[in-house]
Structures are given as C-alpha cells and as structure tokens.
Amino acid sequence: MFLSCCGINHNTCALSEREPFQLQKDELAKATSDFKTITGASETVVLATCNRIEFYRIDPEKIDAKEGVKKFYESRGITDNDNLDKLLFVRQGTSAARHLFKVTPGLDSVLLGEYQILGQVKTSYSEACSVNGPGKGLHKLFHNAFQISKRIRSETEIGIGAQGLAGAAVDILKDLLGLNISGLSACVIGVNRSTDMLVRRLNKENVNITILNRTVQKAEKMARTIGAAIQPIENLSEVMSNSDLLFSATSASDFVVHGKDLSSPRDNKQLIAVDLAVPRDIDPRLAESNGVTVLDLDDLKRYLDDVQQDRAVEMPYALDLVEEQVGAFEQWRRKSSDLGASALRKRLDDDRIEVLGQFRNSFRQGDSKALEALSRSLYRQFLRRVNSMDTPTLPE
C-alpha cells in the first residue's frame, strides 16, 4: 500500500496562483471519480477547502504523485504543467498521514485551530464516498483524522475561542484596523455556512445588515433570525453605495463584485470590502475607487500571523497527539499488510500444489523431485517480487 498526497495550499502559493485550480463542493464527487479513472489509483479522495486543494490516493506501488494531478487538470483544460509543477507539494507514506492529521484539526490553517476545516474535510470525504473513491486504506486514514481532531479539541486549548475566517475578519476590522463597527451598514453577499456565522457575529456588534443573494428565498431564513434586510443581487450597486462594509463569500467561478458596481457618488464615505471566497468574488480593481479598501484571504492571513501567539503555545501538545495518531495508523497498516501477505502466501502455495498435481502424471516418475524443486523456486522468486512491492513500513 503506497499512500501519497499532492496538492496546493496557502503555504505553497498565493491566492491568485491557486484560484484556477480550485474545486467547489458540487464538483468534488466527479473530481474524485475522474482522478481515480485518470490515474488508475486503487483509492482516491479529493479534499477541497477555501485555502487548499489536495489529492489523496493509494496505489499498489510507488508512483509520481505530481504527474497524476497534472493529468487530472489537463483533462479539465488546464495545460500549464510547468507552472503547476512549481506550485504542487507532495507528501508520501507516513508524511501524508501526518499532513492530513494536522490539516483536519486546523493546525495547518490560516486561522490556527479554526473549526470549520473539520466540516470541510468531512464533506470532501463524504463526496468521495458517494462515488466509491476511498477503500479500506483511505477510510481508515480519514476516520483517524476525525478522531485526532476531536482529541486535539478536547485535550488542548488550541481551539478555545476559535472561529471561522468570517468571524476573524470582523476581529481584524475591529482590533487591528481600530474600526468601531457598531452602527455601521454592511452588505453580505451569499448564503452559506460562512455567511451565516458572519451575519450572526455582525448582529452582535450592532451592525445594520443587508443580505444579497441571487435567490432571495434562500436568504429569507438567514435574515429572519437576526432581522436583516434582503435584496436581490441585481440591486448590488445601490446597496454598496450606502454601505460601510461589504463581505462576499459565494462559490461563483468569476467576480461577483466589479469596479463598475460602485458607480454612485459616496461623498467621501469609506468602504471596506472583505473577500472570503476562492476563487475571489471581488475584482481587486474595486480598490482603485476613492475610499475603497479591498481585503482578500491572503490579506487576512498576513494580519492573523501576528495575532495567534496564544494559540501557538498549544501547538507542541497538539503535535504530540498527532504523532500518536500517526503511530496508531502505521501500526494498523503494518498489521493489515502482514495479514494480507500471509493470505497471499498461503493462496500461492495452494495454487502451486494444485497445478503441480495436474501435471504430475504427464512426466516420468523420476522427474517428480525436479518438478517439486522447480515449483518451489518459482514460488520463492514470486514472493520476493511481491515483498519488494509492499515494504514493511510506509516510506517517509
């Protein structure tokens, strides 16, 4: 069993570089199925969050993990392989397991210890299961990841006060930019888990909220809980002109907010636009308008890097738990491999004896010992070949 992970994330490249490769939730099942077909891997899971896209696979022997991902994107019409090759990272064997065990509890997130990542990993895994992407190995790997996430949340303080990036964005506006947001007007674009948490947080801060969505009916439930106003997305320009804050988090494949949307005079009124989407919702050229500041996820990351020292103190304890889980997974893999090898050896020897019996009468009686020796020699040679393909430990 050869385990590998290959992908791109916020640590390997900027938001603008990874945008073309991003996959949305409704694409994950097909992506997992296509990746499995294209690569011929035994098991696959495609993991996508707002800051990463990663391809997990299990193969019978060592493979070139980057090559499989490049072929996948070629099938989607993305052929700039030289650029993609520079952006991709690879983890193999134990390192791949360790990586997932750090990702799932938020130890590798922009916002250290954030809890939304667990739900995103579970969603990716569920979508992969719907098309039979994972098998015994990846099922075990991901369930181990869910277990370690729960342990880290309960046995360390790394997640205390943790929130999603939407909530962190509000803190950045308040604490780092020194903005008093109470009484300000905000327009929020999109209806999903991120914006739901965002509007609840803004409501607590006494912000006047208008929710915009392509389907007004979907926004009604969210708006009803906090008494927010609702507008169709077609009224974006008018709402923006009267807003102090703008937040956008949709799954659109292109910009939702353009520079031309801010066409009305604002009488020197400031607008801070926060883009929480990947690919980005807000055209960066909006910042060319007078009084407009645009922040995207990379900007939030730069702010957050300076304010997470308290949670970082808990990191060594969390990493100790990760190593325990890595050891448990490796122990299971060894045992599973040993059981499989034992069954294979017995099956091969049974087949050897059966075939030898079928042809024994076709040879002279004096040849029996020579045939026995030949069959055992072939048996041992085949076993050596099999054993060389399945190493007793996962390679680093």
C-alpha positions in Angstrom: 0.0 0.0 0.0 1.6 3.3 -1.1 -0.1 6.4 0.3 0.5 9.8 -1.2 -0.9 13.3 -1.1 -0.3 16.0 -3.7 -1.8 19.5 -3.9 -1.6 23.2 -3.4 -2.5 25.4 -0.4 -1.9 28.8 1.2 1.6 27.7 2.3 2.8 26.9 -1.2 1.3 29.7 -3.3 -0.7 32.9 -3.3 -4.4 33.1 -3.7 -4.2 34.4 -7.2 -2.0 31.4 -8.2 -4.3 28.7 -6.8 -7.6 30.2 -8.0 -7.5 28.4 -11.4 -7.2 25.0 -9.7 -9.9 25.4 -7.0 -12.8 22.9 -6.9 -16.2 23.7 -5.4 -18.3 21.3 -3.3 -20.6 20.3 -6.1 -17.5 19.3 -8.2 -15.8 17.0 -5.7 -17.6 13.7 -6.3 -16.9 13.9 -10.1 -13.4 15.1 -9.5 -12.7 12.1 -7.2 -14.1 9.7 -9.7 -12.3 11.3 -12.6 -9.0 11.4 -10.7 -9.3 7.7 -9.9 -10.0 6.8 -13.5 -7.3 9.0 -15.0 -4.6 7.8 -12.6 -5.6 4.2 -12.1 -5.2 4.6 -8.4 -6.7 2.0 -6.1 -8.3 4.6 -3.8 -8.8 8.4 -4.1 -10.2 11.3 -2.1 -10.1 14.9 -3.4 -10.0 17.4 -0.5 -11.0 21.0 -1.1 -11.3 23.9 1.4 -11.1 27.6 0.9 -7.3 27.5 1.2 -6.3 24.1 -0.2 -7.0 21.5 -2.9 -5.3 18.2 -2.1 -5.4 14.8 -3.8 -5.1 11.7 -1.6 -4.5 8.3 -3.2 -3.4 4.8 -2.5 -1.6 2.7 -5.1 -0.1 -0.8 -5.0 3.4 0.6 -5.6 5.2 3.9 -5.6 4.0 6.5 -8.2 4.7 10.0 -9.4 2.1 11.9 -7.4 2.6 15.2 -9.3 2.1 13.5 -12.7 -1.4 12.3 -11.7 -2.5 15.7 -10.6 -1.2 17.3 -13.7 -3.1 14.8 -15.9 -6.2 15.5 -13.9 -6.0 19.2 -14.6 -5.1 18.6 -18.3 -8.5 16.8 -18.5 -10.1 20.0 -17.3 -8.3 22.1 -20.0 -5.5 23.4 -17.7 -2.3 22.6 -19.5 0.3 24.9 -17.9 2.1 22.0 -16.4 5.4 23.8 -15.8 3.7 26.4 -13.6 1.5 23.8 -11.8 4.6 21.6 -11.1 6.2 24.5 -9.2 3.1 25.1 -7.1 2.4 21.4 -6.1 3.7 19.9 -2.9 4.0 16.1 -2.3 3.7 14.1 0.9 4.2 10.3 0.8 3.5 7.5 3.2 3.8 8.5 6.9 4.3 12.1 5.9 1.0 12.1 4.0 -0.9 10.7 7.0 0.8 13.3 9.3 -0.2 16.1 7.0 -3.9 15.1 7.0 -3.8 14.7 10.8 -2.6 18.3 11.0 -5.0 19.7 8.4 -8.2 18.3 9.9 -7.9 19.9 13.4 -6.9 23.2 11.9 -3.1 23.0 12.8 -2.3 23.9 9.2 -5.0 26.5 8.7 -4.6 30.3 8.2 -6.5 30.7 11.4 -4.9 28.3 13.8 -7.3 25.9 15.4 -10.3 27.0 13.3 -13.1 24.5 13.5 -14.7 24.9 10.0 -11.9 22.9 8.4 -13.2 19.7 10.1 -16.6 20.1 8.4 -14.9 20.8 5.1 -12.8 17.6 5.3 -15.8 15.6 6.2 -17.7 17.0 3.3 -14.9 16.1 0.9 -14.6 12.6 2.3 -18.4 12.1 2.1 -18.4 13.3 -1.6 -15.6 10.9 -2.3 -17.5 8.0 -0.7 -20.5 8.7 -2.8 -18.5 7.6 -5.9 -16.6 4.8 -4.1 -13.3 6.8 -4.2 -11.8 5.5 -1.0 -11.3 1.9 0.0 -10.1 0.3 3.2 -6.9 2.3 3.5 -8.3 5.8 2.9 -11.4 5.0 5.0 -9.1 4.2 7.9 -6.9 7.3 7.2 -9.8 9.8 7.2 -11.5 8.3 10.2 -8.2 8.6 12.1 -8.1 12.2 11.0 -11.6 12.8 12.5 -10.5 11.1 15.8 -7.4 13.2 16.2 -9.3 16.4 15.5 -11.7 15.5 18.3 -8.8 14.7 20.7 -7.0 17.9 20.0 -10.1 19.9 20.5 -10.8 18.3 23.9 -7.3 17.7 25.2 -5.6 21.1 24.3 -6.7 24.7 24.3 -5.7 25.4 20.7 -9.3 25.7 19.7 -10.5 27.9 22.6 -12.1 31.0 21.2 -11.6 29.5 17.7 -13.9 30.8 14.9 -14.1 30.7 11.2 -12.4 33.2 8.9 -15.5 35.2 8.7 -15.5 35.9 12.4 -11.8 36.5 12.3 -12.4 39.1 9.6 -14.6 41.0 12.0 -11.9 40.9 14.6 -9.4 42.3 12.2 -11.7 45.2 11.3 -12.2 46.0 15.0 -8.9 45.2 16.7 -6.2 45.6 14.1 -7.7 48.4 12.0 -9.2 50.1 15.0 -12.6 50.4 13.4 -15.7 50.9 15.5 -18.2 48.9 13.5 -21.2 49.4 15.8 -24.0 51.2 13.9 -22.3 50.8 10.5 -24.1 49.3 7.5 -22.9 46.1 5.9 -23.9 44.2 2.8 -23.2 40.5 2.9 -23.3 38.5 -0.4 -24.0 34.8 -0.4 -26.0 32.4 1.7 -23.9 29.5 3.2 -22.3 28.4 6.5 -19.6 31.1 6.4 -22.0 34.0 5.8 -24.5 32.6 8.4 -21.8 32.8 11.1 -20.7 36.2 9.8 -24.2 37.8 10.0 -24.7 36.4 13.5 -21.4 38.0 14.6 -22.1 41.3 12.8 -25.5 41.4 14.5 -23.9 41.0 17.9 -21.7 44.0 17.0 -24.9 46.1 16.3 -24.2 46.3 12.6 -27.1 47.0 10.2 -27.0 44.1 7.7 -28.4 43.7 4.2 -28.1 40.2 2.7 -27.8 39.9 -1.1 -28.3 36.6 -3.0 -29.3 35.5 -6.5 -32.2 33.6 -4.9 -34.0 35.9 -2.4 -35.9 33.0 -0.9 -32.6 31.3 0.3 -31.7 34.5 2.1 -35.0 34.8 4.0 -34.3 32.2 6.7 -30.9 33.7 7.5 -32.3 37.2 7.5 -35.2 36.3 9.7 -33.1 35.1 12.6 -31.4 38.5 13.0 -33.8 40.9 11.4 -31.6 41.7 8.5 -32.8 43.3 5.2 -32.8 41.3 2.0 -32.1 42.5 -1.6 -31.6 40.6 -4.9 -28.1 40.6 -6.2 -29.3 42.9 -9.1 -29.5 45.7 -6.5 -25.8 45.4 -5.5 -24.8 48.8 -6.8 -27.4 50.7 -4.9 -26.7 48.7 -1.6 -23.0 49.2 -1.9 -23.3 52.9 -2.4 -25.0 53.1 1.1 -22.7 50.6 2.9 -19.7 51.0 5.1 -18.7 47.3 4.9 -19.0 44.6 2.2 -18.4 40.9 2.7 -18.7 38.3 -0.1 -18.4 34.5 0.1 -20.0 32.7 -2.8 -19.0 29.7 -4.9 -19.1 31.7 -8.2 -16.4 30.9 -10.7 -16.0 34.6 -11.6 -16.1 38.0 -10.0 -19.4 38.9 -8.3 -18.4 42.5 -7.4 -16.9 44.7 -10.1 -15.5 48.2 -10.0 -18.5 49.5 -12.1 -20.8 48.4 -9.3 -19.7 51.3 -7.2 -20.9 54.0 -9.6 -22.9 56.3 -7.3 -21.2 59.2 -5.5 -20.3 58.3 -1.9 -19.5 61.8 -0.5 -16.1 60.7 0.8 -17.7 57.7 2.6 -15.2 54.8 3.2 -16.0 51.2 2.1 -14.1 48.2 3.4 -14.7 45.1 1.1 -13.7 41.7 2.5 -13.5 38.9 0.0 -13.8 35.5 1.7 -14.2 33.4 -1.4 -11.9 31.2 -3.5 -11.9 32.0 -6.4 -12.2 35.6 -5.4 -15.6 37.3 -5.6 -14.4 40.9 -5.6 -12.5 42.3 -8.5 -9.2 43.8 -7.0 -9.7 46.8 -9.2 -12.5 47.9 -7.0 -9.8 49.2 -4.7 -9.0 51.8 -7.4 -12.2 53.7 -6.4 -11.8 56.5 -3.9 -12.2 55.5 -0.3 -12.3 51.7 -1.0 -10.2 49.1 0.7 -10.3 45.5 -0.5 -9.1 42.6 1.7 -8.8 39.0 0.4 -7.8 35.8 2.2 -4.1 36.4 1.7 -4.5 39.8 3.4 -6.4 38.2 6.3 -3.5 35.7 6.6 -0.9 38.5 7.0 -2.9 40.0 9.8 -3.6 36.7 11.5 0.0 35.7 11.5 0.7 38.4 14.0 -2.2 37.7 16.5 -2.1 33.9 17.0 0.7 33.7 19.6 -1.6 32.5 22.4 -2.9 29.5 20.4 0.6 28.7 19.1 1.7 27.9 22.7 -0.6 24.8 22.5 0.9 23.6 19.2 3.6 21.3 20.7 0.9 19.5 22.7 -1.3 19.1 19.7 1.6 17.8 17.6 2.4 15.2 20.2 -1.1 13.9 19.8 -0.7 13.9 16.0 2.4 11.7 16.3 0.4 9.3 18.5 -2.2 9.0 15.8 0.4 8.6 13.1 1.9 5.7 15.1 -1.5 4.1 15.5 -2.3 4.4 11.8 1.1 2.9 10.9 0.6 0.0 13.3 -2.7 -0.7 11.7 -1.2 -0.5 8.2 1.6 -2.9 9.2 -0.9 -5.4 10.7 -3.2 -5.1 7.7 -0.2 -5.6 5.3 1.1 -8.6 7.3 -2.3 -10.3 7.2 -2.7 -9.7 3.5 0.8 -11.0 2.8 0.1 -14.1 4.9 -3.1 -14.9 3.0 -1.3 -14.3 -0.3 1.5 -16.7 0.6 -1.0 -19.4 1.5 -3.0 -18.9 -1.7 0.1 -19.0 -3.8 1.3 -22.2 -2.2 -2.1 -23.8 -2.5 -2.1 -22.9 -6.2 1.4 -24.3 -6.7 0.4 -27.7 -5.2 -2.8 -27.8 -7.3 -1.1 -27.0 -10.6 1.8 -29.4 -9.8 -0.8 -32.2 -9.2 -2.5 -31.6 -12.5 0.7 -32.1 -14.5 2.5 -34.7 -12.3 1.2 -37.7 -14.4 2.5 -36.1 -17.6 6.1 -36.6 -16.6 8.2 -39.6 -15.8 8.2 -40.7 -12.1 11.9 -39.8 -11.7 11.1 -36.1 -12.6 8.8 -35.6 -9.5 11.5 -34.2 -7.3 12.8 -31.9 -10.0 9.3 -30.6 -10.6 8.8 -30.0 -6.9 12.1 -28.1 -6.7 11.2 -26.0 -9.8 7.8 -25.1 -8.5 9.2 -24.1 -5.1 11.9 -22.0 -6.7 9.3 -20.1 -8.8 7.2 -19.7 -5.7 10.1 -18.1 -3.7 11.0 -15.9 -6.6 7.5 -14.6 -7.0 7.2 -13.9 -3.2 10.4 -11.9 -3.3 8.9 -9.8 -6.1 5.7 -9.3 -4.1 7.6 -8.4 -0.9 9.7 -5.8 -2.7 6.4 -4.0 -3.8 5.0 -3.9 -0.3 7.5 -2.6 2.2 7.0 -3.3 5.9 6.8 0.4 6.7 5.3 3.4 5.0 8.1 5.4 3.3 8.7 8.9 4.6 
